[in-house]
Each structure stands twice: as structure tokens, then as C-alpha cells.
Amino acid sequence: MELLGLILAMILTGAVAGVLAGLLGVGGGIVIVPALEAALAIVGVDASVRMHIAVATSLATIIPTSISSAAAHNRKNAIDTGVVRYWSPFIFVGAVAGIVIAANVTGQVLAAVFAVVALSVAINMMRPNQGKTIWSDVPHGIAGCMIPTGIGSISTLMGIGGGSMSVPAMTLMSRPIHVAVGTSALLGLVIAVPATVGYVIAGWGNQLLPEWSLGYVSLIGFVAITPATVLFAPLGAKLAHALSHRWLSLLFGGFLFIVAIRMGIRAMA
């Protein structure tokens, strides 16, 4: 019954994550990571590997979710292919760097990174002058390299598709938020593929991992969560295009604020 309850909880988590993936372009990981970490605690998984498993499994689920969400946004012409082509190599490099860091830090460090970044983004998205821009277009040069590289590395440490950072970054670059969300959904794939492979390698042979794990990736979590995220991502995309810029920003920021508080408590445990 305990295993059944865990599976049902993961299916529900996947459904909520799928809606948020399409709605906010966040790949669903910002829901999956704290939910899966809590579920692993309930079933007695060692605290030293819980965050690594949650992050790795979240990234694995983001692969099909990003495909589903990006396809839905593409049908509405809401993906900036120029940004995707320019940012992808830097995001890939950042994801690889994130794996190297994650393999050498504790679960508390991963939780702290998650909390700090989520809180920062929440405050940014909820501020009144959200329509303000810094650049008239996507910058090149040092900023053009560092921004996507940072998104790739931090997202890999957090187990997310990068939307928590790439969406506000692109809005500051004069991209409409609906285009930013759609573009972020596709960029999540660039983060998730190398990051998932890296976590499989980093966790290989760890004796503290539960059964049915492939490195740090929980196969039970992946199988239970993935179908629901793919099924519900198009619903989130539909809702995103029905909401105004301000409501979408407030929803995004409010949700991230709640998650940041939860993960901050986890980091101090």
C-alpha cells in the first residue's frame, strides 16, 4: 500500500507539473523536485541522496514534457528559434558544468541553491513594473554567453527546465512573455538531456540508492510522473495563452515564492 500511495502521489505530481510546464515554461521540475524529495523521505530513502534523486528524476521527466509543451507552443508560433539556436550551445556547456558541481556537493547545498534562485525569481516576477526591459534584443558578447551558461548550470543543480530564469531573462530582452514561455519550453530539452545522462553516471553504483534506480534517476518516479506531465502540458499551454501578461507573471512569482520557502526549510534541516 505504501508503494501504491507513492505511485499515486507521483502521478498527481506529474499532472500538476505538466500543467505548470505548459503554463509557465518551467518544465515542471520546480514542482517535481520538492514533491519527490518529500515522497522519498516518507519511504525512508537516505537523506544524503534524496535531493540528488529528486533533481535527477525531475530532469529525466523534463525530456518528454519539454517536447510536448514546446510542440503545443509551436502550434501557436510562440517559439523564438533565433534565441534557441544562439543559446543552446552555452546552455549545454552550463548543464555539463552543473553536473560536475552536483556530483561533489551535499543535498543541503542543492536545496539551498533551489531556494535562493526560486525566491529571487519570484520577487522579480511579482514586482509591479514587470513590463520593464533592459535590452532591446538578445545581447551578444560576454552577457550573451554568461546568461545562458548560467541558466544551464543552475537549472541542472535545481532539476528544472530553466524556465524560472530564462522566462524573466527573455522578458528583459524585450520578448513577449508568451514567446518567452514557449521558447523556454524548448530550451528545457537542451538542459534535460545532458543533465540526465550526467546524473545517471554520477550516481552509478551508489549503495544508498533505492531499488529501481538508474544512477540517481528513479525509474519508478520517471514511469509514474512522465505520462501525466506529457498529458497535461498542452492544457497548461492553452491556459497560458488565455491569461494576460500580468496575471501570468503573478501566478509564476507566487508559486515560486511558496516553493522557495519549502526548499529553504529543507536546506536548513
C-alpha positions in Angstrom: 0.0 0.0 0.0 2.9 2.3 0.7 4.3 1.8 -2.7 0.8 2.3 -4.3 0.4 5.5 -2.4 3.8 6.8 -3.6 2.9 6.0 -7.2 -0.4 7.7 -6.9 1.3 10.8 -5.4 3.8 10.8 -8.2 1.0 10.6 -10.8 -0.7 13.6 -9.2 2.6 15.5 -9.0 3.1 14.8 -12.8 -0.3 16.2 -13.6 0.3 19.4 -11.7 3.9 19.6 -13.2 2.6 19.1 -16.7 0.1 22.0 -16.4 2.8 24.3 -15.0 5.2 23.2 -17.7 2.8 24.4 -20.4 1.6 27.4 -18.4 4.9 28.8 -17.2 7.5 27.1 -19.4 9.2 25.8 -16.3 9.5 22.1 -17.4 7.5 21.0 -14.3 10.7 20.4 -12.3 10.0 23.2 -9.9 7.1 21.1 -8.7 8.6 17.6 -9.1 11.8 18.3 -7.1 10.2 19.3 -3.8 7.3 16.8 -4.1 9.6 13.9 -5.0 12.1 14.8 -2.3 9.3 14.8 0.3 7.9 11.4 -1.0 11.4 9.8 -0.8 11.7 11.0 2.8 8.3 9.3 3.6 9.5 5.9 2.3 12.8 6.2 4.2 15.4 7.0 1.5 18.7 8.2 3.0 18.8 12.0 3.4 22.2 12.3 1.7 20.9 11.1 -1.7 17.2 12.3 -1.6 17.8 15.7 -3.3 20.1 14.2 -5.9 17.5 11.6 -6.8 14.7 14.2 -6.9 16.8 16.5 -9.1 17.9 13.8 -11.5 14.5 12.2 -11.8 12.9 15.6 -12.4 15.4 16.3 -15.2 14.6 12.9 -16.8 10.8 13.7 -16.8 11.5 17.1 -18.4 12.7 15.5 -21.6 9.3 14.2 -22.8 7.5 17.1 -21.1 9.5 19.7 -22.9 8.8 18.0 -26.2 5.1 18.0 -25.5 5.0 21.6 -24.2 7.2 23.0 -26.9 5.1 21.4 -29.6 1.9 23.0 -28.1 3.6 26.4 -28.1 5.0 26.0 -31.6 1.5 25.5 -32.9 0.8 29.0 -31.6 4.0 30.4 -33.2 5.3 31.2 -29.7 8.9 30.0 -30.0 11.9 32.2 -30.9 14.1 29.9 -33.0 16.9 32.6 -33.1 17.2 32.5 -29.3 17.1 28.7 -29.3 20.0 28.5 -31.9 22.1 31.1 -30.1 21.6 30.0 -26.5 21.7 26.2 -27.0 25.5 25.6 -27.1 26.0 27.8 -24.0 23.2 26.1 -22.1 24.7 22.7 -22.9 28.1 23.8 -21.5 26.4 25.1 -18.4 24.5 21.9 -17.9 27.7 19.8 -18.0 29.3 22.2 -15.5 26.3 21.8 -13.2 26.7 18.1 -13.2 30.3 18.3 -12.1 29.3 20.6 -9.2 26.3 18.5 -8.2 28.4 15.3 -8.0 30.5 16.9 -5.4 28.1 18.7 -3.1 25.5 17.6 -0.4 21.8 17.5 -0.7 21.5 20.6 1.6 23.6 22.6 -0.9 21.3 21.6 -3.8 18.2 22.5 -1.7 19.8 25.9 -0.8 20.5 26.7 -4.4 17.0 25.8 -5.3 15.5 28.0 -2.5 17.7 31.1 -3.3 17.1 31.1 -7.0 13.4 30.4 -6.7 12.9 33.2 -4.2 14.9 35.7 -6.4 12.9 34.9 -9.5 9.6 35.0 -7.5 10.4 38.6 -6.3 11.4 39.6 -9.8 8.2 38.2 -11.4 5.9 39.8 -8.8 7.2 43.3 -8.9 4.8 46.0 -10.3 7.0 47.2 -13.1 7.2 43.8 -14.7 6.9 45.1 -18.2 10.3 46.9 -18.0 13.1 45.7 -20.3 16.9 46.1 -20.2 17.8 45.1 -23.7 16.0 45.8 -27.0 17.2 42.4 -28.2 19.0 39.3 -27.0 22.6 40.5 -26.1 25.7 39.1 -27.5 29.3 39.4 -26.2 30.0 38.4 -22.6 26.4 38.8 -21.4 25.2 36.8 -24.3 27.4 33.9 -23.3 27.2 34.1 -19.5 23.4 34.3 -19.2 22.5 31.0 -21.0 25.6 29.3 -19.5 24.4 30.3 -16.0 20.8 29.2 -16.8 22.1 25.8 -17.9 24.3 25.2 -14.8 21.9 26.4 -12.2 19.0 24.6 -13.8 21.0 21.3 -13.6 21.6 21.9 -9.9 17.9 22.6 -9.3 16.5 19.9 -11.5 14.4 22.3 -13.6 13.9 23.1 -17.2 15.4 26.6 -16.9 12.1 28.5 -17.3 12.4 30.0 -13.9 15.4 32.0 -15.2 15.0 32.0 -19.0 11.5 33.4 -18.9 12.3 36.5 -16.9 15.6 36.9 -18.8 13.9 36.9 -22.1 11.2 39.3 -21.0 14.0 41.7 -20.0 15.3 41.2 -23.6 12.0 42.6 -25.0 10.5 39.2 -25.7 6.7 38.9 -25.0 6.1 36.6 -22.0 4.2 34.1 -24.1 7.1 33.8 -26.5 9.5 33.6 -23.6 7.5 30.7 -22.1 7.3 28.9 -25.4 11.0 29.3 -26.1 11.9 28.2 -22.6 9.9 25.0 -23.0 12.1 24.0 -26.0 15.3 25.1 -24.2 14.4 22.8 -21.4 15.2 19.9 -23.6 18.8 21.2 -24.2 19.2 21.2 -20.4 17.5 18.0 -19.5 19.2 15.6 -21.9 22.9 16.1 -21.0 21.9 16.7 -17.3 20.0 13.4 -17.1 22.9 11.4 -18.6 25.3 13.1 -16.2 23.2 12.2 -13.1 23.0 8.6 -14.3 26.8 8.4 -14.5 27.4 10.4 -11.2 25.1 8.1 -9.2 26.2 4.8 -10.7 26.9 2.2 -8.1 25.9 4.3 -5.1 24.8 1.8 -2.4 22.4 4.3 -0.7 20.1 4.5 -3.7 16.7 2.7 -3.6 15.8 -0.2 -5.9 14.8 0.6 -9.5 17.3 3.4 -9.8 19.5 4.1 -12.8 22.2 6.2 -11.3 20.4 9.0 -9.4 17.3 8.6 -11.7 14.4 6.8 -10.0 12.8 4.7 -12.7 9.6 4.4 -10.6 9.3 8.1 -10.3 10.0 8.6 -14.0 7.4 6.0 -15.1 4.8 7.4 -12.7 5.3 11.1 -13.4 6.1 11.2 -17.1 2.8 10.2 -18.7 0.9 12.7 -16.5 3.2 15.6 -17.4 3.0 14.9 -21.1 -0.8 14.5 -21.0 -1.3 17.8 -19.1 1.4 20.0 -20.6 -0.9 21.1 -23.6 -3.6 22.1 -21.1 -1.1 24.4 -19.4 -0.1 25.9 -22.8 -3.7 26.6 -23.6 -4.2 28.3 -20.3 -1.1 30.4 -20.8 -2.4 32.0 -24.0 -5.7 32.7 -22.3 -4.1 34.8 -19.5 -2.7 38.4 -19.5 0.9 39.2 -19.1 0.4 40.5 -15.6 -1.7 37.5 -14.3 0.8 35.1 -15.8 3.7 36.9 -14.0 1.9 37.0 -10.7 1.0 33.3 -10.9 4.6 32.4 -11.7 6.0 34.5 -8.9 3.5 33.4 -6.3 4.1 29.8 -7.0 7.9 30.2 -6.9 7.7 32.0 -3.6 5.9 29.1 -1.9 8.4 26.6 -3.3 11.4 28.7 -2.2 10.2 28.7 1.4 9.7 25.0 1.4 13.1 24.2 0.0 14.8 26.8 2.3 13.4 24.8 5.3 14.8 21.6 3.7 18.3 23.2 3.3 18.4 24.1 7.0 17.2 20.6 8.2 
